[in-house]
């Protein structure tokens, strides 16, 4: 199966290591994601998400979340859920 686009990065807080992601599909803790854009790509497991400064285990299409990321991301980077 192909990876599924789940959102796009709209901002990155360097001091927190958090990317703001506008979701176009649902995303949950423990999902494997791949971030692609601006000549870089990395994969990680979703370990921490927040919606309006509150921790959540799952977020839905149309929501804007804060996502803890292991590497720097940039505005416009695309976030894919890795499917097997």
N, C-alpha and C positions, 0 to 999 in steps of 0.2 A: 504494500500500500504506500501511497505517497504521503509525505508530511502534509499536515493541515495548517493553513495560515490561521492563527488565533488572534493576532493583533499587530499593532505598530507602536513603536516607541515614540512618545511625544516630548519627553524630557528626561534628563539624567541628573541625579544628585550625587556628585562625585564623593562628597564627604560622608554620605550614607551608603553608597554602593547600591542605590535603588533607581530603577528605571520606571518611569510612568508609562503604562501601556494602555492604549485604547483598544478594548477587546472587540473582535469581530466574530468570536466563537467562545465557547466556555473553556475554562482552565481551572485545574484543581491542583492542590498540593500533591506531591509525588509524581505528577506528570513529567515526562522527559520533554524538554524543549530545545530548540535550536534557534539561535539569534544570528541573523544574516544581514549584512549591509556594510557599506563603506569599506570594502576590501577585507573584511574580517568575518569570521564565523566561529561560533563555539556552541557547545551543548552543555546542558546542566539539568539537574532535577529541580523542580520547583519546591522550595523549602519554606518560603515565607511570602505571603501576599497580604496587602492591606487594602481595605476599601473605606474611604473617609476616615483614615487613621485608626481603623479597628481591624485586628487580625481576622482573616477569613480563610476557610478551607477550600472554598470554591467560589468562582466568580463567573458571571454570565455575559453573553453577548451584549454590547452596548455600555457595559460598565468600564470605568477608568480606574485602574488599580496601581498600587505601588508594588513593584516586584523586586525582591532582593536578587541581585545578579552577581555572579562570580568574576565577571570582567566588565570593563567599561563598555557602555552602549552609547549610541548616538541617535539624535532625533532622526526619524525616518527608517531606522532599522526595523526589519520585520521579524516577528516572533512566530515560530512554527511549533506545533505539537508533533513530536516524533511518534509515528505509528509503526506497529510491527505486523 
